[in-house]
Amino acid sequence: MTTRTARKPAGRIAFIGAGPGDPELLTRRAYAALTDADQVVYDRGVPDSLLSAIRSDAKEDAQFSPAEGAPGDVAKVLLSAAKSGLSAVHLVAGDPFGHESVVKEVQAVARTAVHFEVIPGIGQAEGVAAYAGVPLPGVRISADVDDVTNLDFDALAGAAQKGSFAVAVDAGDLAAVRDGLLAAGVEPGVPVAVTGDGTGETQYTTTSTVDSFVAAALGFTGRVVLTVGTEVAERDSLSWWENRPLYGWKVLVPRTKEQAGAMSARLRAYGAIPCEVPTIAVEPPRTPAQMERAVKGLVDGRYAWVIFTSVNAVRAVWEKFGEHGLDARHFGGVKIACIGEATADAVRAFGIQPELIPAGEQSSDGLLAEFSPHDEILDPVGRVLLPRADIATETLAAGLIERGWEVDDVTAYRTVRAAPPPAEIRDAIKSGGFDAVLFTSSSTVRNLVGIAGKPHARTVVAVIGPKTAETAVEFGLRVDTQPQNASVPDLVEALAEYALELREKLAAMPAKQRRGSKVQGPTALRFR
């Protein structure tokens, strides 16, 4: 019998392209390798937003550190981790083989017995050109360079004659690129677009010509992408990233942490930069007796209807069901009404289809308008369960009683005021640092003003429904837009449509009138 000495498990190394910067442009393979890594070494060109997204999903004990030193030094760090049985990653901007230094690292690792892989990413130059709305058709060159002395300016000049090219360089090297292009014979008047923070929340593109793009890009820092050639003119029709309705708008989202995610995701899709500020916290009732009796009544057939007025109410009932080992089957025979689509979606998530959702106004009044009066023959059970917040208004309960129903108005959860946000956010709210604020309930209005002060007059105010609008007006706020249906998707859509209306109005104004306009925000600034 041969006895073998136990060996450490073999580690591995991955060279991963982060793409042009937007975290959503990571490939699925890259994401899987990063979230499984024990050690991540990253280049300075990788955006903080992308690193933050990776850190949030990475292993709890994963180590992150910047790549330092020559290619051989970085390779030694990766090899040391792999030989210890760890999974090591070198994360680079763009594509790994777009960097000469990374190629040298791969060559160094390839000379050993350590397993490695190279996961490609979209090149910075080509990816940012697409986000800037500049196509690179036909014969083209796109390059990510760390040292502009390595650029083949003669090849770039040839590409400029046939179409367009894109290069990613440091902003400090723009003058050297200009001089190299002119020396290679590129005409001074050839169009140039310079894009900073490519694919990021604050991406900005300026257009000029070869002889003037350095001055036009004054103030740009970090990595920038130049697209040079006739296709730069296509930006007028193809610029999509920077032309989204809410692009560059800083939008205040006063929601609980659990609820803000869906709204923020929709805002980002329209180009906004959301800032989540919890104004309320959801807590259980002070005493559980009411909810205990309500759950028992549901199981025993005490109720004909359950009316849910919020996602929090749905969550509170299902949590109580879970405590007692109950599930959707115990709702058999009970009809469910929901005040709006968001609440209905929460009910559907538990496998139940609501019987009633207002087709018109999604509010207490809208629900009452469609809720049938109690009929002793058709409705042998005449009681309704209304699980709500402790601060809910009496409109709905009173309306149901008027229609002949008995109502168990039960406190399913409490809403308490959250702690004030940091001082810089409070200052931004009061000084107009936010372009818009979205209110989803009367309590978010009251609590935001209570913990942070009243939004500045230049801030666009969007409210989810009429009750919230009334509260906003009571607090001296001007309501600018309100959706027809009271739901988060419709609220964000209403804000986007309002922004487009502002853009159209500003575009139609004479230049002098634009400068004197009281309209604020990124939309106005683009026309000044």
Steps between C-alpha positions, in 0.01 A plus 500: 500500500636836397451792736471844337560826678191721506533800272332837518217542249622668184412865464430679175545839338262696280575811297164670464390786278267737683373652177460875449375572852125441533466209751217353292740446210697235689460164333326225694824300509693799633240562771506135608880495524511828696237398754682170555846657535702503822728783390429777249776726371358789299641773276446870566296524180221285647219737614406519867136427414598169342724407793221581745258277308750212508584545868132483595466154342848364568600245763487643848874448555613594148801732492509801264816696424629728221752363252840652574842471339625349176324209324738256668404634844127460434557149364688405820204613713259291293727196498557519876125495561441214254779289650327542838189341352314827444309630201672821386376756249659792322216731398585748225302766317386405152651175371802324661690463172442867426776580751862413422581475872227239554625297204839486673334384822320221315829395341664485843221285641499276191861401574380334823273201563224714651165479319385833357232642272442827317143630503454768234314824545372770268786738419469845660545686174245302303250472785504869591474598132174302487371671816595838351301423187794481256497190275827344381396319182715347227877535534560617854749516783416502870772491763546534876849634565695563819786678321419726203852458365389151400226637273548448127396846386552414133247215534260735679535756222417230245193398702384863517514522120282189457255554787548536875710363783485506882777502757490497880774708664567703814360852487849635564618346170247678277748762382750231401228318304404821319861572406550142382188508281590833339857387439367183332302712255148492647311811384447754782128523428421128536221457760593372848288395796657477847310301763574501872366254759406271213190284568474659846224700668671828409627414152548819301602544138628814331544528124753712316780441248853360502659843544269608784398192702759556774347836591146359465583222749653733757403376847473134402692266731586130511446279198328653199405362160562685174295410196641659186352508151189568296274276713524747789221691325269201561478602868214732410274201438675211678596649838279290729673477839525873561161568340291291739217707653647533851869481409710671765204584724569453869177357637412469867327173588344524848411135553579225747815306413293195408281695257747736335675241283232457232444874465873573478547233233228659285649845550844378393347350186389852408846640577436649844734486798279392792582581860311280744405668827286285732239723665302227672583170660251216516462324836261235638193609700560575866275208592443198273153414630305672218698328226478164677120526511490615135704201380279261699194667347637452149550130558157460666312672216412813698566735208353540152774739386854602586596844372871575464598865472879458481781255435592527868154378601535198271841424646373534859215251446722245327762525771230426757381207285855368494525515878201263520608268220223622267515570127288626209264201527358645822361796303248268337158663468625849593498765229788744475493864392810712444522876483754499215712291264812499718301354789333253264841384377601432861190282542563317173853424619338269757299315235167681539317704238309800649130525413489881497747770397361845415496554125492877545654701780719271711419642841256447786234697309569304183461168681181610672354607166523140379431314824149355508269575795430210735211279392369268773394238243807507275744564785416267791826607665492876540835578658812654340857480631699818447864449612676838485755734646437659837477847340263410216210737427139404578367559148497138390359351821226763518403444137472125549278544805276734299463218247372267771818307578639425844868593509785366712749787461817330626844652558726268300813714533620830639680772308750703697709794390850405390817668620605820316726449195861629501553877512612521135172342383292730721686800356446374144126457563458854629736668251370342177770238464238250384327542166192303607340322793251212479237467774316169526279577800390781728727364771807534279416869453450563871803302608740640239413855601528398864845339480664701221301815423288611206637443148613814318252673268703404191469129578240320287241333724333179377230331712342158466134598554248764608531448876877537479451811285271653763758442772778648284293815443426523874874514560543779247637290213416551134384173341636478144385157385280210607428173316151390408555167678649496848798267453877532515554421130240758399649757737845465344344506153317823588826664608671388178216642290518827695874522431438449127240777505753733663757409238257574218400835652861603546596393150223721362616805696728765346852487644456821703176374650664168593766682699230689688279198553423389855504136388780322683680168485710315242234539232523878523879509520539313170325784319684790660 
